[in-house]
Amino acid sequence: MRRQYAAVITGASSGIGAAVSRKLSGLGYEVFGIGREFAPDDFWQQEGVHAVACDLLDTGRLCRIVRQIAAECRVRVLVNNAGVGYYGLHEELNPDKIKELVRTNLEAPMILAQLLLRQLKKHAGWMVNIASVTAAKTNPHGCAYGATKAGLASFSASLFEQARKYGVKVVTISPDMTK
């Protein structure tokens, strides 16, 4: 039996994403947690809770999965939590790491927003984007990471202005280091 509303959470296999998944399930949402891999956990075996193993960088597969969720469920919450960070001097990063930072921290949330925005408008939904304290300050040992999180914060603010007239709440949370 489907719950009334669904939530899609990226980076759900650990940390903030796992905690948000548990909380939303407890609030009655059908939870679709997206992560690269999930350790055995009784939580993900419960009815109404779905561990979706998918690498966000596999855009085609991600889009197919999210379109199927949107076709079958009333998505009211999107939490863009997945992130990757590489730290050190910028010249020490290679192009593949820079590409992974941009695609994971900025591109994937923008794609998921595009895929789910009609659902969020229809159900007066919520989009929560997990940025970082580095989005609003200098980050000399994580320039590219800070830039992607600043981009996510800027995207969130602009999307809020676009979508709020439809009842969609777009929120950016900028945590510091966390478990």
Secondary structure as GFF3:
##gff-version 3
##sequence-region A 1 179
A	DSSP	beta_strand	6	10	.	.	.	ID=ss1
A	DSSP	alpha_helix	15	26	.	.	.	ID=ss2
A	DSSP	beta_strand	30	35	.	.	.	ID=ss3
A	DSSP	three_ten_helix	42	45	.	.	.	ID=ss4
A	DSSP	beta_strand	49	53	.	.	.	ID=ss5
A	DSSP	alpha_helix	59	72	.	.	.	ID=ss6
A	DSSP	beta_strand	75	80	.	.	.	ID=ss7
A	DSSP	three_ten_helix	90	92	.	.	.	ID=ss8
A	DSSP	alpha_helix	95	102	.	.	.	ID=ss9
A	DSSP	pi_helix	103	107	.	.	.	ID=ss10
A	DSSP	alpha_helix	108	122	.	.	.	ID=ss11
A	DSSP	beta_strand	126	130	.	.	.	ID=ss12
A	DSSP	three_ten_helix	133	136	.	.	.	ID=ss13
A	DSSP	alpha_helix	143	163	.	.	.	ID=ss14
A	DSSP	three_ten_helix	164	166	.	.	.	ID=ss15
A	DSSP	beta_strand	169	173	.	.	.	ID=ss16
###
